[in-house]
Amino acid sequence: MNLPASPSPDRGPVPPALVDVVLPCLDEAAALPGLLARMPSGHRAIVVDNGSTDGSADVARAHGAVVVHEDRRGYGAAAHAGLLAATADVVAFCDADGSFDPAELPRVTAPVLGGEADLVLGRRRPARGSWPAHARLANAVLAAELRRRTGRQVHDLGPMRAARRDALLGLALADRRSGYPLEVFLRAAAAGWRIDEVDVAYRPRVGRSKVTGTVRGTITAVRDMSRLLATQASYVQPSTAPATDGVAA
């Protein structure tokens, strides 16, 4: 994992970020300019290049993002590399394909910054054509199973989420594939974290989908998450902590 050089002097001093936003990235050069232009104040983009061949890293750097290189392929590998590279107290995660509006990140990060929640998940409210039926069905089945196993009223294990960096590192996350978001949720629920859910818009992505937009990608994700559910049964027992979820309708 290689961190870039410090920002050039002509960019001026870079103020400390309240939130580091980890953007796992594989060939998203077309989406990055618009995405990074809408990053809200106090939120610093960390683009984790996961083997792109379209110049994504150069585009990200040119648009002001910190760039991290993670050679090991996999969503979890890229997400965790970004978490390790982050320095802000609160870390958010977001897809780099333009399907989310970064301007909505404060809806996800504010409850964590304000001490009202330990983990906030962005519940996708899809626009037409943004979420294929097979992927949406798989997500609904998974969410129902998580509600049954954990007692937490989760409806979407979406890619936009936020938590405190040190707390996430304390979960000792091990998955480096598609099961990474699920492992975060399972370990957080087992630890008695306050888990909240807020609505976020979900739009058609820029370019070709690699996971949720393809049947093959969805099958791979389902396989990874099924394996995790089977092997991490000890993490999915209902928490004895008071129910403090504030789930959006």
C-alpha positions as CSV (number, residue, x, y, z in Angstrom):
1,M,0.0,0.0,0.0
2,N,1.6,3.3,-1.1
3,L,0.5,6.7,0.1
4,P,1.0,9.7,-2.3
5,A,3.3,12.5,-1.6
6,S,2.1,15.5,0.4
7,P,0.0,18.0,-1.5
8,S,2.0,20.4,-3.6
9,P,2.6,23.9,-2.0
10,D,0.6,25.7,-4.6
11,R,-2.6,24.0,-3.3
12,G,-2.1,25.8,0.1
13,P,-2.5,24.2,3.5
14,V,-5.0,21.3,3.8
15,P,-7.2,21.7,6.9
16,P,-7.8,18.6,9.0
17,A,-10.8,16.5,7.9
18,L,-13.7,15.8,10.2
19,V,-14.4,12.7,8.1
20,D,-12.2,10.6,5.8
21,V,-14.3,9.1,3.0
22,V,-13.0,5.8,1.6
23,L,-13.8,5.2,-2.0
24,P,-12.8,1.7,-3.2
25,C,-12.0,2.2,-6.9
26,L,-11.6,-0.1,-9.9
27,D,-11.6,1.7,-13.3
28,E,-13.9,4.6,-12.3
29,A,-12.0,7.4,-14.1
30,A,-15.2,8.6,-15.8
31,A,-17.2,8.9,-12.5
32,L,-14.5,10.4,-10.3
33,P,-14.4,14.1,-11.4
34,G,-18.1,14.6,-10.8
35,L,-18.0,12.6,-7.6
36,L,-15.1,14.4,-6.1
37,A,-16.4,17.8,-7.0
38,R,-19.4,17.2,-4.8
39,M,-17.5,16.1,-1.7
40,P,-18.9,18.2,1.2
41,S,-16.8,20.5,3.4
42,G,-14.9,18.7,6.2
43,H,-15.0,15.4,4.2
44,R,-11.7,14.3,2.6
45,A,-11.7,11.7,-0.2
46,I,-9.4,8.7,0.0
47,V,-9.5,6.9,-3.3
48,V,-8.2,3.4,-3.0
49,D,-7.1,2.2,-6.4
50,N,-7.6,-1.6,-6.7
51,G,-5.7,-2.2,-9.9
52,S,-7.3,0.2,-12.3
53,T,-6.1,0.4,-15.9
54,D,-7.9,3.5,-17.0
55,G,-5.9,6.1,-15.1
56,S,-8.3,6.4,-12.1
57,A,-5.5,7.1,-9.7
58,D,-4.2,10.0,-11.7
59,V,-7.8,11.4,-12.2
60,A,-8.4,11.1,-8.4
61,R,-5.2,12.9,-7.5
62,A,-5.8,15.6,-10.1
63,H,-9.2,16.3,-8.4
64,G,-7.7,16.7,-4.9
65,A,-8.2,13.2,-3.5
66,V,-5.6,11.3,-1.4
67,V,-4.8,8.1,-3.4
68,V,-3.9,4.8,-1.9
69,H,-2.9,1.7,-4.0
70,E,-4.1,-1.7,-2.9
71,D,-2.8,-4.5,-5.1
72,R,-4.9,-7.3,-3.6
73,R,-8.1,-7.4,-5.5
74,G,-11.4,-7.4,-3.6
75,Y,-13.8,-4.8,-2.1
76,G,-12.8,-5.6,1.4
77,A,-9.1,-5.3,0.6
78,A,-9.6,-1.9,-0.8
79,A,-12.0,-0.7,1.9
80,H,-9.7,-1.8,4.7
81,A,-6.6,-0.2,3.0
82,G,-8.5,3.0,3.0
83,L,-9.5,2.6,6.7
84,L,-5.8,2.1,7.6
85,A,-4.8,5.1,5.6
86,A,-7.4,7.3,7.2
87,T,-6.4,9.7,9.9
88,A,-9.8,11.4,10.8
89,D,-11.7,10.2,13.8
90,V,-14.7,9.3,11.7
91,V,-14.5,7.3,8.5
92,A,-17.2,6.9,5.9
93,F,-17.3,4.5,2.9
94,C,-18.9,5.2,-0.5
95,D,-18.8,3.7,-3.9
96,A,-16.7,5.5,-6.5
97,D,-19.0,4.8,-9.4
98,G,-21.3,7.9,-9.2
99,S,-24.3,6.0,-7.9
100,F,-24.3,8.0,-4.6
101,D,-24.3,11.8,-4.2
102,P,-21.4,12.7,-1.8
103,A,-23.4,15.8,-0.8
104,E,-25.6,13.4,1.2
105,L,-22.7,12.1,3.2
106,P,-23.4,14.5,6.2
107,R,-26.7,12.7,6.6
108,V,-24.7,9.5,7.3
109,T,-21.8,11.0,9.2
110,A,-23.6,13.5,11.4
111,P,-25.1,11.0,13.9
112,V,-21.6,9.5,14.4
113,L,-19.9,12.9,14.8
114,G,-22.6,13.9,17.2
115,G,-22.3,10.8,19.3
116,E,-25.8,9.6,18.6
117,A,-24.9,6.4,16.8
118,D,-21.9,4.1,16.4
119,L,-22.6,2.9,12.9
120,V,-24.8,4.6,10.4
121,L,-25.9,2.8,7.2
122,G,-27.3,4.6,4.1
123,R,-30.5,2.9,3.1
124,R,-30.7,3.2,-0.7
125,R,-33.8,4.8,-2.2
126,P,-33.3,3.8,-5.9
127,A,-34.0,5.8,-9.0
128,R,-35.4,4.0,-12.0
129,G,-32.7,1.7,-13.5
130,S,-30.2,2.1,-10.7
131,W,-30.7,-1.2,-8.9
132,P,-31.3,-4.4,-10.9
133,A,-34.1,-6.7,-9.6
134,H,-31.8,-9.6,-8.9
135,A,-29.4,-7.5,-6.7
136,R,-32.3,-5.8,-4.9
137,L,-33.9,-9.1,-4.1
138,A,-30.6,-10.5,-2.8
139,N,-30.2,-7.5,-0.6
140,A,-33.8,-7.8,0.8
141,V,-33.3,-11.5,1.6
142,L,-30.0,-10.7,3.4
143,A,-31.5,-7.9,5.4
144,A,-34.4,-10.1,6.4
145,E,-32.0,-12.8,7.6
146,L,-30.0,-10.2,9.5
147,R,-33.1,-8.9,11.3
148,R,-34.0,-12.4,12.2
149,R,-30.5,-13.2,13.5
150,T,-29.6,-10.0,15.3
151,G,-32.9,-8.3,16.1
152,R,-31.6,-5.1,14.5
153,Q,-34.0,-3.4,12.2
154,V,-31.7,-3.1,9.2
155,H,-33.2,-2.9,5.7
156,D,-30.1,-2.4,3.5
157,L,-26.5,-3.4,3.9
158,G,-25.5,-0.6,1.5
159,P,-22.1,0.8,0.5
160,M,-22.5,4.2,2.1
161,R,-21.9,4.0,5.9
162,A,-19.9,5.7,8.7
163,A,-18.3,4.8,12.0
164,R,-15.4,5.9,14.2
165,R,-12.0,4.7,12.8
166,D,-10.6,3.3,16.1
167,A,-13.9,1.4,16.8
168,L,-13.8,-0.2,13.3
169,L,-10.2,-1.2,13.7
170,G,-11.1,-2.7,17.1
171,L,-13.6,-5.1,15.3
172,A,-10.6,-7.0,13.9
173,L,-12.2,-7.3,10.5
174,A,-10.8,-10.2,8.5
175,D,-12.9,-10.5,5.3
176,R,-11.2,-8.9,2.2
177,R,-13.9,-9.7,-0.4
178,S,-17.5,-8.8,-0.8
179,G,-18.4,-9.9,2.7
180,Y,-16.6,-6.9,4.3
181,P,-19.7,-4.7,4.8
182,L,-21.5,-7.7,6.3
183,E,-18.7,-8.5,8.7
184,V,-18.7,-4.9,9.9
185,F,-22.4,-5.1,10.6
186,L,-22.2,-8.5,12.3
187,R,-19.4,-7.6,14.6
188,A,-20.9,-4.2,15.4
189,A,-24.2,-5.8,16.3
190,A,-22.6,-8.4,18.5
191,A,-20.6,-5.7,20.3
192,G,-23.8,-3.8,21.1
193,W,-23.1,-0.8,18.9
194,R,-25.9,1.7,18.3
195,I,-26.8,1.1,14.6
196,D,-28.9,3.6,12.7
197,E,-30.1,3.8,9.2
198,V,-30.8,6.9,7.1
199,D,-32.2,7.3,3.6
200,V,-29.9,8.2,0.7
201,A,-30.5,8.5,-3.0
202,Y,-29.3,5.8,-5.3
203,R,-28.8,6.6,-9.0
204,P,-27.6,4.7,-12.1
205,R,-23.9,4.3,-11.9
206,V,-21.5,5.8,-14.4
207,G,-20.1,3.1,-16.8
208,R,-20.3,-0.6,-16.6
209,S,-21.2,-2.3,-13.3
210,K,-18.8,-4.9,-11.8
211,V,-20.9,-6.4,-9.0
212,T,-24.6,-5.4,-8.4
213,G,-25.3,-4.7,-12.0
214,T,-24.3,-8.2,-13.1
215,V,-25.8,-11.6,-12.2
216,R,-22.3,-13.0,-11.9
217,G,-21.2,-10.2,-9.5
218,T,-24.3,-10.6,-7.4
219,I,-23.8,-14.4,-7.2
220,T,-20.2,-13.8,-6.1
221,A,-21.3,-11.4,-3.4
222,V,-24.0,-13.7,-2.2
223,R,-21.5,-16.6,-2.0
224,D,-19.1,-14.5,0.0
225,M,-21.7,-13.3,2.4
226,S,-23.2,-16.8,2.9
227,R,-19.8,-18.1,3.7
228,L,-19.4,-15.4,6.3
229,L,-22.8,-16.0,7.9
230,A,-22.0,-19.7,8.1
231,T,-18.5,-19.2,9.6
232,Q,-19.2,-16.3,11.9
233,A,-22.3,-17.6,13.7
234,S,-21.0,-16.4,17.0
235,Y,-21.3,-12.8,15.8
236,V,-25.0,-12.9,14.9
237,Q,-26.6,-13.6,18.2
238,P,-29.1,-10.9,19.3
239,S,-27.3,-8.3,21.4
240,T,-28.1,-7.9,25.1
241,A,-27.6,-4.1,24.7
242,P,-30.7,-1.9,24.9
243,A,-32.3,-1.4,21.5
244,T,-31.3,2.1,20.4
245,D,-31.7,1.9,16.6
246,G,-33.3,4.8,15.0
247,V,-34.3,3.3,11.7
248,A,-35.7,5.3,8.9
249,A,-39.1,4.3,7.6
